[in-house]
Amino acid sequence: MEPLFITSSTVTQLLRQLPEGDVFAIVADSRSRDVELLPEEFAGEVDLTCVRPPSSPRSVLFPMREVVVGAEAEGADEQRSATLVGVRACDLRALRVLDQVLLAGEFRDPFYASRREHTLIISVDCVMAAEECFCTRVEGMPHPNGSEPVS
């Protein structure tokens, strides 16, 4: 998929036009400054300028716990679409590594593969590397350099 460049002022409009599914983003007036599942009738603003949030997109794509067998797992093969908004370049690089581990090779994770296939990622460039950031220390930049996965 080709990258599409949009301005921050059009992101909220874009979110309202997405097909049905879960949308995860940092809410501008939230105290947590972390990625949240937005309510269906979300009317606020997402924050695209804050420093990288404490939680990574991995927590959405590869949860710590998952029911794979039993009554609770029924219907799990019907993956709901999701959109991750505000993913930073460092997290895109981390997703590339996660994809190599969980999608390539002999032991492909079908749950991760399904989630990944049904997830749209909207990334943003950081305006600068903050003190707690490590992107520039691992030969990265505060913006994607073209080697990150785009979906």
N, C-alpha and C positions, 0 to 999 in steps of 0.2 A: 504494500500500500504506500502510496506517495504521501510525504508529509504535507500537511495543510497548515498554513500560518494564519492565525487570527489575532486580533487585538484583545487585550484583557476586558475591554468594555463590551465585547460581543460574547464573552464566555457564558454569562447568565442566559442570554437569549438562546445560545446553542444548547444549553442544558435543558431548556424547556422544549426543545424540538427533538430530543433524543427519543428513540423508541422505548417502550416500557422496559424497565429493568432497574437494578440498584445503581445509585450514583454515590460515589465516595469522594469527599473533598474536605478541605479545611474551610469552616464557616468563618466569615470575617469577624463577627461579633462573639465568637466562642471563647470561653476562658481556657479551654484545654489546649488550643493551638495544635490540635491533632486531627487526623483524618477521621471523619464521621460519616455514617450512612445518612444521606439527606432524606428528609421526609418527602413523600410523593408530591405534595403541594408546596415545595420549597419556594419561597419568594425572596429570600435574603441574597446576600452577595457571598461569593466564595473568595477566599484570600489567596491570591497568586503571588504575593510579594514577600510573604514571610519566609524565614529560613526553613530549611528542611524539617518536616515534622518528626516527632519521636518515633512514630510507627512507620514501617515501610510498607510498600504495596504488597510485599510478600505475605503479610498477615491476611490480606483479602484473597490472594491467589493460592496460598498454601497454608491454611489455618493449622494451628497447633494440634487441634483435635478434630476428628471427623468420623461420623458414624458411617461405616461401610457395609455392615451386615446387620440384619434384623428389621423389625417393623419400622423403626425410625428412618431407615435407609431407603425405604420404598419411595419411588419417585425421584430419587437422587440423580438418576440418569437424565432427567429433564432439567438441564442446567438453565438457570435464569441468567439473562444477560446482565452485564455490569459495566460501569464506566468509572475509571479512576481519573480524577481531575487534579492537576497540579503535581504530577510526578516529576521529580528532578533527574538530572543527567546521571547522578551517582546511583540512583535507584534503577534507572534504565540499564546501566551497566551490570548491576546486581541481578536484574531479571535475566539478562543474557546468560549469566553463569547458572542461574537456577534452571533456565531452559535447557542448558547443556546437560545438567545433572538429571533432571526429571523427564525430559522429552527425548533425549538421544540415547541410543544404546539399547541394550537388552532389557533393562528394567524400567520401561516407560510407565509413568504414573498416570493412569487414565483419568483420575479425578482432577489432577492439576491440568492435564491436557484439555479436558472439557472446559474448565474454568478459563484457561488461557485463551481458548478458541472463541469464547463468548464474551471476552472483555475488550472494551475499547480503552485505549490509554491516551489521555490528553496530557502531554508534558509541557513544562514551562522552563524557561531559562532562569537561572538565578541572576540577580543583578550584581552579586559579588559573592565570593567565598567567605563565609563567616568563620570566626575563630574555631568553632567546634566542627567545621566541615573538613573533610579529608580528600576531596576530589583532586585538588592540585598536588597532593602528596603521593597519589598513586597514578600519576601521569594522565589525569583527567582534567576537565575544564568545568566551569559552572554552567555549561551548556552542552547539549549533545554534539558529538563530533562525527556522527554518521555511522558508527559501528554498533549503536544500541538498537535493540529491537523496536520496531514501530508497528503497532497493530490498531 
